[in-house]
Amino acid sequence: MAAAAAEETLGLFLAIGLDKRTAENALVNQKVTTNLLAVIKEAGINSCDKTIGNLLYTVATKYPSNALVHRPVLISYIITSKIKSTAQLDAAFSFLTNVGPEPFQLDKFEQACGVGVEVSKEEIQSAVKTVLAENMNAIVEQRYHINVGNLYGQVRKLQPWADAKIVKEEIDSKLFSILGEKTEADEKKPMKKKKEKPAKTEEQTKAVVAAPAPSEEELNPYSIFPQPEENYKVHTEIFYSDGSIWRCHNSKELLEKHLKFTGGKVLTRFPPEPNGYLHIGHAKAMFIDFGLAKERGGSCYLRFDDTNPEAEKTEYIDHIKEIVGWMGWEPFKITYTSDYFQNLYDLAVELIKKGLAYVDHQTGEEIKEYREKKMNSPWRDRPITESLKLFDDMKRGLIEEGKATLRMKQDMQSDNKNMYDLIAYRIKFTRHPHAGDKWCIYPSYDYAHCIVDSLENITHSLCTLEFEIRRPSYYWLLVALGLYQPYVWEYSRLNISNTVMSKRKLNKLVTEKYVDAWDDPRLLTLSGLRRRGVSAAAINSFIRGIGITRSDNSLIRIDRLEYTIREELNRTAPRSLVVLNPIKVVITNLEEGKVMDLDAKMWPDAPSDDASSYYKVPFTNVVYIEHSDFRLKDSKDYYGLAPGKTVLLRYAFPIKCTEVITGENSEDVREIRAEYDPLKKTKPKGVIHWVAQPKPGVEPLKVEVRLFDKLFLSENPAELDDWLGDLNPNSKEIINECYAVPSLAKAVLGDKFQFERLGYFAVDTDSTSEKLVFNRTVTLRDSYSKGGK
């Protein structure tokens, strides 16, 4: 708020009798300021006495939101001093909360609020006398330490409309008559009774700090949403530039009709546009839309918002259907906005007939210019009959594309740009993927979305926070057409570091080959995450963990997602052995041709008597270890193999390096010679993984491994002008000649493993019968600090 405007507003608040501190506190709270200005405007005053002003302030801060339509009535009673005490105002709030937006009889309202009731001084004295007599024993015992507020409350029950000032004076006077002057003991603060300490026992137990109990929202994230039968409150107030206000809410008849159709059950919808592949942000939307319906025993539509035929493809529709099922959600019904094209057209005609829509001929640039200047279109006030004819011409294809639109007649001078006569229909001579060639005019999102929500009797219309500013236009259209109004609630977008989730940016990455496809494992598309080896359960667990929040500025670090994925894979992925960059080790004291089948654990806590928790690994005189697990020079902080040093081969034996074979360059290690300790007498600190030749002269199983890193170098590349320049050149590495244990040859698509000391990996779709390909899903906690890449 500008300084001059703030000063003027402060002056107005002071003029209605507020003290300076209250007025200044109101000014720094935008919500209180807006409400108080609206209340003063409804009161039609510029100044008043302190009593009225304080009551108006209370209305601005505590008025029940479900009965906003009746606020002017209450304000008129305050201005005329028919309601003149906080007790009366509290009673009015209680009455209006119960009534909600429905009509009520004024005589019942006045009776409930004590309007016109005058309580005489004699009646107050009688009530005070009765209350003091009932509490005499406590008064004599506690004297002036008696809880006077409690006495006052008892008098209020007998005479709710009595003047509070007179009641207090009468109580004080009578107490003085009974007790006389205050003594020194009366002036002292009463001593608080000390809690008795429990007797000491011989053995003191240690104090246990109990973890705070989880909140209701943590236990059930859907507890914040109201029940369908509670959808009678005012959803939003639309403030028109001419001073009028629309208070949008369902009438009793509309709500009863809706509840009769739904049986009182929750109905939600997940409404993706079929113009791309879904990403992890859509997983949050699914968790909220499908999850709320499931938790309340209701149903959720999968509705394709297919109002833009130019960007939509059957490929995307098929993908969305499949990925919703993979995520674990089952739609109650699959619908399309295009299913309702005829309904939407008929309602547009009705809107024109009501004088609330018109055919416009401005170009896109002209519309933008007029909106910036808050100017009406030259065609805004054309005759209704003319708009009806032109709209019919648009429908029949008689007007060129771009030469006409249908616009809603909202408020071009509003403070909300989403009330600037939004476009309802535009001409597009494009075949529709679902509706075919039937239509050449298509409804806009702003026009169709809220109407289809209403036609499908959606109880909770849930969307991301960028749509919050569209809430007035959403309800404007439903009120204008007299349609049922769903409950709208906005939540924050899911923003994750080191990636982009704008469909436009994702489409650019895919179509211009910066990534391989929509399911590239480096993308946070749901198909990309699945290909990388992430399960739907892990994604949903991650979403539940971050909660259904409205804090739009939060950027979730990708490490948090990886932590959730890792936690699940640690429980579900069996262990296996793979060497990414192998170096040959010949064990000289093991007979050539001898093969020992050793037991390797599939799980860290595998019981020794459970054969199914183990797999066999061959051990021969030729094994392969990671290049990074060998050094020519040892050091104290190094636990790998070095000349003269011993390490333990995981699940096998200790080996000691006895000789190093190098090429012409002494640093070029070609082969290592070692001896093993068959009795395992040595206990080396270092433990490394390995893969052996399954048979003499036979190479181990060769697999391809793909390692992935963050796609972008910056945490928030979407904020950068040159966001493509921030792509990580090392986000993907392919290693072709990796060695794996024989048991991995049976791996199929969908299988996931922990390659010990390397990370979690999943079979990729590029795998063939000749060669397996594994994608690294996430690293281990140590990020390869003890070996491997």
C-alpha positions in Angstrom: 0.0 0.0 0.0 1.4 3.4 -1.0 2.3 5.8 1.9 -0.4 8.3 1.0 -3.1 5.6 0.8 -1.9 4.0 4.0 -2.1 7.4 5.8 -5.6 8.0 4.5 -6.7 4.5 5.6 -5.2 5.0 9.1 -7.1 8.3 9.4 -10.4 6.5 8.5 -9.8 3.8 11.1 -9.1 6.4 13.8 -12.3 8.3 12.7 -14.5 5.3 13.5 -13.2 5.3 17.1 -10.4 2.7 17.0 -7.5 3.5 19.3 -4.2 4.2 17.5 -2.5 0.9 18.3 -5.5 -1.2 17.1 -5.7 1.0 13.9 -2.0 0.6 13.2 -2.1 -3.2 13.8 -5.0 -3.5 11.4 -3.1 -1.6 8.8 -0.2 -4.0 8.7 -2.6 -7.0 8.2 -3.8 -6.9 4.6 -6.7 -9.3 5.3 -8.0 -7.2 8.3 -7.5 -4.0 6.3 -9.5 -5.3 3.3 -12.3 -6.6 5.5 -12.5 -3.5 7.7 -12.7 -1.2 4.6 -15.4 -3.4 3.2 -17.4 -3.2 6.4 -17.0 0.6 6.7 -18.2 0.9 3.0 -21.2 -1.3 3.7 -22.0 0.8 6.8 -21.9 4.0 4.6 -20.0 6.0 7.2 -16.9 8.1 7.5 -16.9 8.4 11.3 -18.8 7.1 14.3 -18.4 6.8 18.1 -16.0 4.4 19.7 -18.7 1.8 20.7 -20.0 1.4 17.1 -16.4 1.5 15.7 -15.2 -1.3 18.0 -18.2 -3.4 17.1 -17.5 -2.9 13.4 -13.9 -3.9 13.9 -15.1 -7.1 15.6 -17.4 -7.8 12.5 -14.3 -7.3 10.2 -12.2 -9.8 12.2 -14.7 -12.4 13.5 -17.7 -12.5 11.2 -18.6 -16.1 10.2 -17.5 -16.7 6.6 -20.4 -18.9 5.7 -22.9 -16.1 6.2 -21.2 -13.2 4.4 -24.4 -12.5 2.4 -26.1 -11.3 5.6 -23.3 -9.0 6.8 -24.9 -5.8 5.6 -28.0 -6.7 7.8 -25.9 -7.0 10.9 -24.0 -3.8 10.1 -27.3 -1.9 9.8 -28.3 -3.1 13.3 -25.0 -1.9 14.7 -25.1 1.5 13.0 -28.6 2.1 14.4 -27.5 0.9 17.8 -30.1 -1.9 17.9 -27.1 -4.1 18.6 -24.8 -2.2 21.0 -22.9 -4.7 23.1 -20.4 -7.5 22.5 -22.9 -9.9 24.1 -25.4 -9.1 21.4 -22.8 -9.2 18.7 -21.6 -12.7 19.9 -25.2 -13.9 19.8 -25.6 -12.5 16.3 -22.5 -14.3 15.1 -23.8 -17.6 16.6 -27.2 -17.1 15.0 -25.7 -16.3 11.5 -23.2 -19.2 11.7 -26.1 -21.6 12.1 -28.2 -19.9 9.4 -25.4 -19.7 6.9 -26.3 -18.1 3.5 -30.0 -19.1 3.8 -32.7 -16.5 4.3 -34.0 -15.9 7.8 -36.8 -14.2 9.7 -35.8 -10.9 11.2 -37.9 -11.3 14.3 -36.1 -14.6 15.1 -32.8 -12.8 14.6 -33.8 -9.9 16.9 -35.0 -12.3 19.5 -31.8 -14.3 19.5 -29.7 -11.1 19.8 -31.8 -9.3 22.4 -32.7 -6.4 20.2 -35.0 -4.0 22.0 -34.5 -5.7 25.3 -33.8 -3.3 28.1 -32.6 -4.7 31.4 -33.4 -2.4 34.4 -30.9 -1.7 37.2 -33.3 -3.4 39.6 -33.2 -6.6 37.5 -29.3 -6.4 37.4 -29.2 -6.0 41.2 -31.6 -8.9 41.7 -29.4 -11.2 39.5 -26.2 -10.1 41.3 -27.8 -10.7 44.7 -28.8 -14.3 43.6 -25.3 -15.1 42.3 -23.5 -13.7 45.3 -25.8 -15.7 47.7 -25.0 -18.9 45.8 -21.3 -18.3 46.1 -21.2 -16.8 49.6 -19.1 -19.6 51.2 -16.3 -19.2 48.5 -16.5 -15.3 48.8 -16.0 -15.5 52.6 -13.2 -18.0 52.3 -11.3 -16.4 49.3 -12.3 -12.8 49.9 -10.9 -10.5 47.2 -9.1 -13.4 45.6 -12.5 -14.7 44.4 -12.7 -15.1 40.6 -14.9 -12.1 39.8 -15.0 -13.0 36.1 -16.7 -16.2 37.0 -19.3 -14.3 39.1 -19.8 -12.0 36.1 -20.4 -14.9 33.8 -23.1 -16.3 36.1 -24.9 -13.0 36.1 -24.7 -13.0 32.3 -26.5 -16.3 32.2 -29.3 -14.8 34.2 -29.4 -11.5 32.3 -27.5 -11.9 29.0 -28.5 -8.4 27.7 -27.6 -6.5 30.9 -25.2 -3.5 30.6 -21.7 -5.0 31.3 -20.5 -1.8 33.0 -23.5 -1.7 35.4 -23.1 -5.4 36.2 -19.4 -4.9 37.1 -20.2 -1.8 39.3 -22.9 -3.7 41.1 -20.7 -6.8 41.8 -17.8 -4.6 43.1 -20.2 -2.6 45.3 -21.8 -5.7 46.8 -18.4 -7.4 47.4 -17.3 -4.3 49.3 -20.4 -4.4 51.4 -19.7 -8.0 52.3 -15.9 -7.9 52.8 -15.2 -4.3 53.7 -11.8 -2.6 53.0 -9.0 -4.8 51.6 -6.6 -6.1 54.2 -2.9 -6.6 53.8 -3.5 -10.3 53.1 -6.0 -9.4 50.3 -3.3 -7.4 48.5 -0.9 -10.3 48.4 -0.9 -12.6 45.5 -2.2 -16.0 46.5 0.4 -18.7 46.9 0.3 -21.4 44.3 0.1 -24.9 45.7 3.3 -26.8 45.0 2.9 -30.2 43.5 4.0 -32.9 45.8 7.1 -34.6 44.6 6.9 -38.4 44.3 8.9 -40.3 46.9 12.4 -41.3 45.8 12.9 -44.9 45.0 16.2 -46.8 45.4 16.6 -47.0 41.7 16.0 -43.8 39.7 14.9 -44.6 36.1 16.2 -42.4 33.4 13.9 -39.7 32.1 12.4 -40.7 28.7 11.6 -37.8 26.4 8.4 -38.8 24.6 8.2 -37.8 21.0 5.5 -35.3 20.3 2.3 -37.0 19.2 1.7 -36.6 15.4 -0.8 -34.0 14.4 -4.1 -35.0 12.9 -2.9 -33.7 9.5 0.2 -35.8 9.7 -1.8 -38.9 10.5 -4.4 -38.0 7.8 -3.4 -35.3 5.3 -7.0 -35.2 4.0 -8.4 -34.1 7.3 -8.2 -30.4 6.3 -11.0 -30.8 3.7 -14.6 -30.2 4.6 -17.4 -32.7 4.1 -19.7 -32.3 1.0 -22.7 -31.3 3.1 -20.7 -28.4 4.5 -20.5 -26.7 1.1 -22.9 -23.9 1.9 -20.4 -21.3 3.0 -19.4 -18.3 0.9 -16.6 -19.5 -1.4 -15.3 -16.1 -2.3 -16.3 -12.5 -2.6 -16.1 -10.8 -6.0 -15.6 -7.0 -5.5 -16.8 -5.1 -8.6 -15.3 -1.8 -9.6 -18.7 -0.1 -9.2 -18.7 -1.1 -5.5 -21.1 -4.1 -5.7 -20.2 -7.4 -4.3 -21.0 -11.0 -5.4 -20.9 -13.4 -2.4 -20.6 -16.8 -4.1 -22.2 -19.7 -2.3 -24.6 -22.6 -3.0 -28.2 -22.1 -2.3 -30.0 -24.6 -0.1 -31.8 -26.0 -3.2 -28.6 -26.3 -5.3 -26.7 -28.1 -2.5 -29.6 -30.5 -1.8 -29.9 -31.4 -5.5 -26.1 -32.0 -5.6 -26.2 -34.2 -2.4 -29.1 -36.2 -3.8 -27.2 -37.0 -6.9 -23.9 -37.9 -5.1 -25.5 -39.6 -2.1 -23.3 -37.3 0.0 -20.1 -39.0 -1.2 -16.9 -37.2 -2.2 -16.4 -36.7 -5.9 -13.0 -35.4 -7.1 -11.3 -35.2 -10.5 -7.8 -35.5 -11.8 -7.9 -33.3 -15.0 -4.6 -33.4 -17.0 -4.2 -31.8 -20.4 -3.3 -34.5 -22.9 -0.4 -32.4 -24.3 2.6 -34.2 -22.8 3.8 -36.9 -20.4 3.0 -36.6 -16.7 5.8 -35.7 -14.2 6.2 -36.0 -10.5 4.2 -32.8 -10.0 1.2 -34.7 -11.4 1.9 -37.4 -8.9 1.2 -34.9 -6.1 -2.1 -33.9 -7.9 -3.1 -37.6 -8.1 -2.2 -38.2 -4.5 -4.5 -35.4 -3.5 -7.4 -36.0 -6.0 -7.5 -39.8 -5.9 -6.3 -40.0 -2.3 -9.0 -37.7 -0.9 -11.7 -39.7 -2.7 -10.3 -43.0 -1.5 -10.0 -41.8 2.1 -13.6 -40.6 2.2 -15.1 -43.6 0.5 -15.8 -41.5 -2.6 -14.7 -41.6 -6.3 -12.4 -39.7 -8.6 -12.8 -39.0 -12.3 -9.9 -39.1 -14.7 -11.0 -36.2 -16.9 -8.9 -35.2 -19.9 -9.0 -31.4 -20.3 -8.9 -31.6 -24.1 -9.9 -28.0 -25.1 -6.9 -27.3 -27.3 -6.8 -29.8 -30.2 -3.6 -28.4 -31.6 -1.4 -29.6 -28.7 -3.2 -32.9 -27.9 -2.2 -36.4 -29.1 -3.7 -39.9 -28.7 -0.2 -40.9 -27.6 -0.5 -38.7 -24.5 -4.0 -39.9 -23.7 -2.9 -43.5 -23.8 0.2 -42.7 -21.7 -1.8 -40.9 -19.0 -4.4 -43.7 -18.7 -1.5 -46.2 -18.3 0.6 -44.2 -15.9 -2.4 -43.4 -13.6 -2.9 -47.1 -13.2 0.8 -47.7 -12.6 0.7 -45.1 -9.8 -1.9 -47.3 -8.1 -5.0 -45.2 -8.8 -8.3 -46.4 -10.3 -10.6 -43.8 -11.9 -14.2 -44.0 -11.1 -14.8 -43.0 -14.7 -12.8 -41.6 -17.6 -14.3 -38.5 -19.1 -13.2 -35.8 -21.5 -14.1 -32.1 -21.5 -15.1 -32.7 -25.1 -17.8 -35.0 -23.9 -19.6 -31.8 -22.7 -19.0 -29.6 -25.8 -22.7 -29.5 -26.5 -23.6 -28.6 -22.9 -20.9 -26.0 -22.9 -22.2 -24.4 -26.1 -25.8 -24.3 -24.9 -24.7 -22.6 -21.7 -22.7 -20.1 -23.7 -25.8 -19.2 -25.6 -27.6 -18.8 -22.2 -24.8 -16.5 -21.0 -25.2 -14.3 -24.1 -29.0 -14.2 -23.6 -28.4 -12.9 -20.0 -26.2 -10.1 -21.4 -23.1 -11.7 -19.8 -21.2 -12.6 -22.9 -20.5 -11.0 -26.3 -18.8 -11.8 -29.6 -15.6 -9.7 -29.9 -13.5 -9.0 -33.0 -10.3 -7.6 -31.3 -7.0 -9.3 -32.2 -4.9 -10.9 -29.5 -2.6 -7.9 -29.4 -5.6 -5.5 -29.1 -7.1 -7.6 -26.3 -3.8 -7.5 -24.4 -3.5 -3.7 -24.9 -7.1 -3.0 -23.8 -6.6 -5.2 -20.7 -3.5 -3.3 -19.7 -5.4 0.0 -20.0 -8.5 -1.5 -18.3 -10.6 -0.4 -21.4 -13.8 -2.1 -22.6 -13.8 -3.6 -26.1 -15.6 -1.6 -28.7 -18.0 -4.6 -29.2 -18.7 -5.1 -25.5 -22.2 -3.5 -25.6 -23.3 -4.8 -29.0 -27.0 -6.1 -29.0 -27.6 -9.6 -27.6 -29.3 -10.7 -30.8 -26.2 -9.7 -32.8 -23.9 -11.7 -30.5 -26.2 -14.7 -30.7 -26.2 -14.6 -34.6 -22.4 -14.2 -34.7 -21.8 -17.0 -32.2 -23.9 -19.3 -34.4 -21.9 -18.2 -37.4 -18.7 -19.0 -35.5 -20.1 -22.5 -34.7 -21.0 -23.1 -38.4 -17.6 -22.1 -39.6 -18.7 -18.9 -41.4 -16.1 -16.7 -39.7 -12.3 -17.0 -40.2 -10.0 -18.2 -37.5 -8.8 -15.3 -35.4 -11.5 -13.0 -36.5 -13.9 -13.5 -33.6 -14.0 -14.8 -30.0 -16.8 -15.1 -27.5 -15.9 -13.2 -24.3 -17.5 -13.2 -20.9 -18.7 -9.8 -19.7 -17.1 -9.6 -16.3 -15.4 -6.4 -15.1 -12.6 -4.7 -17.1 -11.9 -2.2 -14.3 -11.5 -4.9 -11.6 -8.3 -5.2 -9.5 -8.1 -8.8 -10.6 -6.9 -9.2 -14.1 -8.7 -12.6 -14.3 -11.9 -10.7 -14.4 -11.0 -8.8 -17.6 -13.6 -10.3 -19.9 -11.9 -13.7 -20.3 -12.3 -15.5 -23.6 -14.9 -18.3 -23.5 -14.6 -19.6 -27.1 -12.2 -19.2 -30.0 -12.3 -20.5 -33.6 -9.9 -23.3 -34.6 -10.3 -25.3 -37.8 -8.4 -28.3 -36.3 -9.6 -31.8 -36.0 -10.1 -32.9 -32.4 -8.4 -36.1 -31.3 -11.6 -37.2 -29.4 -14.5 -35.2 -30.9 -13.4 -35.5 -34.5 -14.5 -32.8 -37.0 -17.8 -31.9 -35.3 -16.6 -28.6 -33.9 -14.6 -25.7 -35.2 -15.1 -23.6 -32.0 -13.5 -24.7 -28.8 -14.1 -23.5 -25.2 -11.2 -22.1 -23.2 -9.9 -23.6 -20.0 -11.4 -20.6 -18.0 -14.8 -21.2 -19.4 -15.0 -25.0 -19.5 -13.2 -26.1 -16.3 -15.6 -24.8 -13.7 -18.7 -25.7 -15.7 -17.6 -29.3 -16.2 -16.7 -29.5 -12.5 -20.3 -28.5 -11.8 -21.8 -30.8 -14.4 -19.9 -33.8 -12.9 -21.0 -32.8 -9.4 -17.4 -32.5 -8.2 -17.4 -31.9 -4.4 -13.7 -30.7 -4.1 -12.0 -29.0 -7.0 -8.4 -29.1 -6.1 -5.6 -27.3 -8.1 -2.3 -25.6 -7.7 -1.7 -22.2 -6.2 -1.2 -20.3 -9.5 -5.0 -20.8 -10.1 -5.9 -19.0 -6.8 -6.1 -15.7 -8.6 -8.7 -17.3 -11.0 -11.0 -18.3 -8.1 -13.3 -15.2 -8.7 -13.7 -15.9 -12.4 -14.4 -19.6 -11.6 -17.2 -18.7 -9.3 -18.4 -15.7 -11.4 -19.4 -18.0 -14.2 -21.1 -20.6 -12.0 -23.1 -17.9 -10.2 -23.9 -16.2 -13.6 -25.4 -19.5 -14.9 -27.0 -20.5 -11.6 -25.0 -23.8 -11.4 -23.8 -25.8 -8.4 -20.5 -24.6 -7.0 -17.8 -27.1 -5.9 -15.5 -26.3 -3.0 -12.2 -25.0 -4.5 -8.8 -25.4 -2.7 -5.4 -24.6 -4.0 -2.1 -26.3 -2.9 1.5 -25.5 -3.7 3.2 -26.8 -6.8 5.9 -29.5 -6.3 9.2 -27.8 -7.0 12.3 -30.1 -7.0 15.9 -28.9 -7.4 18.1 -29.5 -10.4 15.3 -30.1 -12.8 12.5 -28.5 -14.8 8.8 -29.5 -14.7 7.3 -27.0 -17.1 5.6 -29.0 -19.9 6.9 -26.5 -22.4 10.5 -26.9 -21.2 10.1 -30.7 -21.0 8.8 -30.8 -24.5 11.8 -28.7 -25.7 14.2 -31.1 -24.1 12.6 -34.1 -25.7 11.8 -32.7 -29.2 15.2 -31.1 -29.6 17.0 -34.2 -28.4 18.7 -32.8 -25.3 17.4 -36.0 -23.7 16.6 -39.3 -25.3 12.8 -39.4 -24.8 9.9 -38.6 -22.5 11.0 -41.6 -20.4 14.7 -40.6 -20.2 15.7 -41.7 -16.7 17.2 -38.2 -16.0 13.8 -36.6 -16.3 11.3 -36.5 -13.4 8.5 -37.6 -15.7 6.7 -40.5 -14.2 7.8 -42.8 -17.1 11.4 -41.6 -16.7 11.3 -42.3 -13.0 9.8 -45.7 -13.6 12.5 -46.5 -16.2 15.2 -45.4 -13.8 13.8 -48.0 -11.3 11.7 -45.9 -9.0 8.4 -47.5 -7.8 5.0 -45.9 -7.6 5.0 -46.7 -3.9 8.2 -44.7 -3.3 6.8 -41.7 -5.2 3.6 -41.7 -3.2 5.6 -42.1 0.0 7.6 -39.0 -1.0 4.5 -37.0 -1.7 2.9 -38.0 1.6 6.1 -37.0 3.4 6.2 -33.5 2.1 2.5 -33.0 2.8 -0.4 -31.1 1.1 1.0 -27.7 1.7 0.3 -24.1 0.5 3.8 -22.8 0.9 4.5 -22.0 -2.7 8.1 -20.8 -2.4 9.6 -24.1 -1.1 12.1 -25.9 -3.3 12.5 -29.5 -2.3 16.0 -30.7 -2.7 16.3 -33.8 -5.0 18.2 -35.5 -2.2 15.0 -35.8 -0.3 13.4 -37.7 -3.1 16.4 -39.9 -3.4 16.4 -40.6 0.3 12.8 -41.9 0.0 13.7 -44.1 -3.0 16.7 -45.4 -1.3 14.8 -46.3 1.9 12.3 -48.4 -0.1 15.0 -50.1 -2.2 17.0 -51.0 0.9 14.0 -53.1 2.0 13.1 -54.6 -1.4 16.1 -54.8 -3.6 18.2 -58.0 -3.3 22.0 -57.7 -3.2 24.3 -58.7 -6.1 27.9 -58.2 -7.3 28.9 -56.2 -10.3 32.3 -54.7 -11.2 32.0 -51.6 -13.4 35.7 -51.0 -14.3 37.3 -54.4 -13.9 41.0 -55.2 -13.4 42.2 -58.9 -13.5 43.5 -60.6 -10.4 45.1 -64.1 -10.7 45.2 -66.1 -7.5 48.4 -68.0 -7.7 47.9 -70.4 -4.9 44.5 -71.6 -6.1 44.4 -74.6 -8.4 43.6 -73.5 -12.0 40.3 -75.1 -13.0 39.0 -75.4 -9.5 35.5 -73.8 -9.0 34.1 -73.1 -5.5 30.5 -72.2 -5.2 30.2 -69.7 -2.4 27.1 -68.4 -0.6 26.4 -64.7 -1.0 23.7 -62.9 0.9 20.7 -61.4 -0.9 19.8 -59.5 2.3 22.1 -58.1 5.0 20.2 -59.8 7.8 19.7 -63.1 5.9 19.2 -66.0 8.4 21.8 -68.7 8.1 19.2 -71.4 7.8 17.2 -69.8 5.0 18.6 -71.0 1.7 16.2 -68.7 -0.3 18.1 -65.6 1.2 21.3 -66.6 -0.5 22.6 -67.0 -4.1 25.7 -68.8 -5.4 28.8 -67.1 -6.7 31.6 -69.0 -8.3 35.1 -68.5 -7.0 38.0 -69.4 -9.2 41.7 -68.5 -9.6 40.8 -65.5 -11.8 38.7 -62.7 -10.3 38.0 -59.1 -11.2 37.9 -56.1 -8.9 37.3 -52.4 -9.4 40.2 -50.4 -10.8 39.6 -47.9 -8.0 40.1 -50.7 -5.4 43.8 -51.0 -6.2 46.7 -48.6 -5.7 50.3 -48.9 -6.3 51.0 -46.9 -3.2 49.2 -47.7 0.1 48.2 -45.1 2.7 46.7 -45.3 6.2 43.3 -44.1 5.2 43.0 -46.5 2.2 41.2 -49.8 2.6 41.7 -51.2 -0.9 44.3 -53.6 -2.3 48.0 -52.5 -2.7 51.3 -54.4 -3.1 52.0 -56.5 0.0 48.5 -55.6 1.4 45.6 -57.9 2.3 41.9 -57.2 1.7 38.8 -59.4 2.1 36.8 -60.4 -0.9 33.2 -60.1 0.1 31.6 -63.5 0.9 35.0 -65.2 0.0 38.5 -65.1 1.3 41.3 -62.6 2.2 43.8 -62.1 -0.7 47.2 -60.5 -0.5 48.8 -58.7 -3.5 52.1 -60.4 -4.3 53.0 -59.0 -7.8 51.8 -56.3 -10.2 52.0 -56.7 -14.0 52.3 -53.3 -15.8 52.6 -52.2 -19.3 55.3 -50.0 -20.8 54.1 -47.3 -18.4 54.8 -48.4 -14.8 51.5 -46.8 -13.8 49.5 -48.8 -16.4 48.4 -51.8 -14.3 47.4 -54.7 -16.5 47.2 -57.6 -14.0 47.5 -58.3 -10.3 48.9 -61.5 -8.8 47.7 -62.5 -5.3 47.5 -65.3 -2.8 44.4 -66.2 -0.9 44.0 -67.3 2.7 41.8 -70.5 2.5 41.6 -70.7 6.3 40.7 -67.0 6.8 43.3 -66.5 9.5 44.0 -62.9 8.5 41.4 -60.2 9.4 41.9 -57.3 7.1 40.0 -54.0 7.6 39.2 -53.5 3.9 36.3 -55.4 2.2 35.9 -55.2 -1.6 33.5 -56.6 -4.1 34.5 -58.8 -7.0 33.4 -61.1 -9.8 35.2 -64.3 -10.9 35.4 -66.2 -14.1 32.6 -68.8 -13.8 34.8 -71.4 -15.5 38.5 -71.5 -16.5 39.0 -69.3 -19.6 35.3 -68.1 -19.6 34.7 -64.4 -19.2 32.1 -63.3 -16.6 28.6 -62.2 -17.6 29.0 -58.8 -19.5 26.4 -56.1 -18.8 25.9 -52.5 -19.7 25.5 -50.0 -16.8 24.2 -46.5 -17.2 25.1 -44.0 -14.4 23.0 -40.9 -14.1 23.6 -37.6 -12.3 21.5 -34.4 -11.9 20.3 -33.1 -15.2 21.0 -29.5 -14.4 23.9 -28.0 -12.5 21.9 -25.3 -10.8 19.3 -26.0 -8.1 16.7 -23.9 -9.8 17.4 -23.8 -13.6 13.9 -22.6 -14.4 14.8 -19.2 -13.1 17.7 -18.8 -15.5 17.3 -17.0 -18.9 19.7 -19.5 -20.5 18.4 -22.6 -18.7 19.5 -24.9 -21.5 23.1 -23.7 -20.9 22.8 -25.1 -17.4 22.5 -28.7 -18.6 25.0 -31.0 -16.9 27.3 -32.4 -19.6 28.1 -35.4 -17.3 24.5 -36.3 -16.4 24.8 -39.6 -18.2 27.6 -42.1 -18.5 27.4 -45.5 -20.3 29.8 -48.3 -19.2 29.7 -51.2 -21.7 32.1 -53.8 -20.4 30.9 -54.4 -16.8 31.2 -57.9 -15.2 28.4 -59.4 -13.2 27.8 -62.6 -11.3 26.0 -65.4 -13.2 22.8 -65.2 -11.3 22.1 -61.8 -12.8 21.6 -63.4 -16.3 18.1 -64.3 -15.2 17.2 -60.6 -14.5 14.1 -59.3 -16.4 12.5 -55.9 -16.9 11.1 -54.7 -13.5 13.9 -56.4 -11.5 15.9 -54.1 -9.1 19.1 -54.9 -7.2 21.6 -53.4 -4.9 25.0 -53.8 -6.6 27.1 -53.9 -3.4 29.1 -50.8 -2.8 27.8 -49.2 -6.0 24.2 -48.3 -5.6 20.7 -49.5 -6.6 20.1 -50.5 -10.2 17.2 -51.6 -12.3 16.9 -53.5 -15.6 16.4 -51.0 -18.5 13.9 -51.4 -21.4 16.9 -51.5 -23.9 17.9 -54.9 -22.5 17.9 -57.8 -25.0 18.5 -61.5 -24.7 22.1 -60.9 -25.8 22.9 -58.1 -23.4 21.4 -56.8 -20.2 21.3 -53.0 -19.5 21.1 -51.6 -15.9 20.2 -48.1 -14.9 21.5 -46.7 -11.6 18.4 -45.6 -9.7 20.2 -44.0 -6.7 23.6 -44.2 -5.1 24.3 -45.7 -1.7 24.6 -43.4 1.3 28.4 -43.3 1.0 28.2 -42.1 -2.6 30.9 -44.5 -3.7 33.4 -43.3 -1.1 34.8 -46.8 -0.6 35.1 -48.0 -4.1 33.5 -48.2 -7.5 32.4 -45.2 -9.6 
